[in-house]
Amino acid sequence: MINQEIQDFCEKWIEKAKAYSNDNLQDVFDKFFTLFVVYNRLYVEATFRMSNKGEINIQNRNSFPDSQAAKNYVIQYLNSNTINNAFNVDENCTHAIERLKVIIRDQEFNIKLNMVTGFPEREKDLELLTKLEANHTDRKIKAIADFIYSIRCNVFHAQKGYVQNQVNVLNPVNTILMKLIDLLFDKLKNE
């Protein structure tokens, strides 16, 4: 069961995200920011629940393990097979995942950037592509979460330009992010 405050918060932000256009650059960015706020709130809740059950250990830390929670704990909490099945039955998600692969393969965007210089790290992008194309479900789902988190880091921290073709990377990410939010929200509400 999720507390009412978290439920109201998430529902309000999800409605806000749904109101944005998928064509306008500003709207697509705003949709990503809005969805990531919800995703963050939900994966934090899932992480604390897992910690309280002894499934993970986040004690004796100086800060919350944000990257680990967004890319790994959420998958552990939901189960990679559950996520994969949800993606596979949603045509929008399957198309979005294929777009992520094309984006890396065709170098439409640089996903992995050096944390200090901001320069592209093509080898890491190709490693991410290999994981996205893997037959191993857990590896593939973690790669999708890693892709989303990398976009979050690029948008929040990097010095990226603001150009219309970024719609082409943010729209598929938003589609997948919304599905992850739905899965997390449902499990947290019903547990």
N, C-alpha and C positions, 0 to 999 in steps of 0.2 A: 504494500500500500504506500502511496506517495502522499506527502502532506499537502493540504489544500493550497498553501502559499506557493509551493513549487508547481503544482498543477495549474493554478491560475496564471502564474508567471509564464510558463511554457505555452499554454494555450493562447495567451495574448500575443506573444512573440511569433508563434506559428501563423496566426491570423495576419499579423503585420507582414510576414514574409510572403504569404500567398497573395497579398495585394500588389506586389511589385510586378512589373512587366518583365518578360524574358528577352526583350529586344533592346531596351534602352540601357546604355552602359551604366549610368548612375543607378538605375533600378537593380540591375544584375549585381553590382557591387553591394548595394544596400541589402539585397536579398541574402547574399553570402554572409555578410556581417551579422545580419539578424538570425539566420539559421545557425551560424556558429555559436552565437550567444546561447541559444537553446541547447545545442549539442554539448557545449561546455558545461552547462548547468546539469544536464542529465548524466554525462560521463563522470562528473564529480560525485553525484549522488550514487551512481553504480559503484564507483571506486570505494567510497566509504562503506557501502553495504558489504562489498567483498572483503574489505579489511575487517569489519566487525565480525564477519563469519570465519575469519582466519584463512580465507582463500588466497589472500595476498598480504604482504607485510609492508606497510607504509609508515611504521613507527620509526622513531629515531632519525627523522629527516629534518632538514632545515626549511624545506618548502614542499609544496604539493607536487607530485610527479606528473605534471600536466602532459608532457609528450607521451610518457608511458601510458597514462590513462586514456588519452585520445587514440593512440595507435594500437595498444595491446590489451589493456584491461577491459575496454569496451567489447572487444572481440571475445575475450575469455568470458565475460559476463553474458553476452548474448549467444555465444557459440558460433563458430565460423560456418558450420553447416546450415544453421538456421538463417544466418545472414545470406549465405550463398543461395539457398532455396528461395528466399524472399526476392533477391535480385533476379533470379532466373525466371520467376513467374511474372515479373513486371517488365514489359517490353521497353518502357522508358529507361529503366535501369540497365538493361542489357545493352541498349544502344549507347547509353552514357559511358558504360565501362569500355565498350569498343572505341569510343571517342578518346578516352584517356590513353589508350594504347597508340592510337594514330597520332595524337598530340606529341607523344614522346618519340615514336618511330620517325615521324616526318619533321621533327624538331620545330614544330609550330610554336612551342613555348619551352623555356628552360624551367624545369620543375625544381630540381635540386640546385641550390645556390650556395656558394661558400658563405659561411656565417659571418665572416669578418669582412671580406672584400665584396661580396655580392655577385662575384663572377660565376657564370654557369659551370656546373660540374657534370659534363656529359657522361662520364663513366658511371656516375651514380644514377643518372637518368636511365641509362641502358640497363643497369642492375635492377632498377625499379620496374622497367618494362619486362625484363625476364621474369620477375616475380608476378607481375600482372598476368602474364601468359602461362603461368605454371599450372599444371594439372592438380597440384596439391592445394586443396581448398583453403586451408589455414594460411598458407603462404600468399595465395592470391588475395584473400580478404584483408590480410594485414597490409599488403601492398596498396590496396584501395584506400585504406585508412591512412597510410603513410602519404599517399598522393594528396589526399584532402588536407592533412596536417601541414604538408609542405606548402600548399597554396595558402593556407592560413598564415604561415610564417612569412611567405613572400608578400602577402597583402598587408599584414600588420606591421612587419618590421623592415622589409627590404625597400630599396629606393626604386620602385617600379614606375614605369610610365603609366599614363592613364589613356589608353587608346581603345577604339571601338572593337578591335579583334579580340580583346580580352573576354568579350562575351562568349567566344567560342570555347574557352576553357572553363569559365565560371558556370555556364549553364549546365553542362554535364555534372560538374561537381555539386551544384545545387540540387540536382535531381537525386544523386546518390545520397547526399547529406540528408535530404528530407526523408528518404527511406530509412536510413539509420536512426534518425530521430523518432520516426514512427515506431520502429522496433523497440528502441530503448524506452520510450514513453509507455508503450503497452506493457512491457515486462515490469517496469517499475511500478505502474499503477496496479498490476494484478498480482504482484509478489507479496 
